Amino acid sequence: MRPTLIVNLVAAALLGALLWVAMPAVIGRPLRLWEVFVLAAVALALLELWRWHRQRREREQTESLRDSALW
């Protein structure tokens, strides 16, 4: 399955929920709501960056194949 914006949004939301549940055991206090949103936003940004990089690499491979087919 190729990552899309919707998949990345869902993954970031799930990660935020997981952090909200798991952090009291890790740091000894529950995360504040703004901390969860910040962590989810960072996760979303990283997932989007990874998706952009993957799409660019696939596009370069396709162009390389097309260029080699022309020769």
Secondary structure, DSSP 8 states (H G I E B T S, - for coil): ----HHHHHHHHHHHHHHHHHHHHHHHSS---HHHHHHHHHHHHHHHHHHHHHHHHHHHHHHHHHHHHHH-
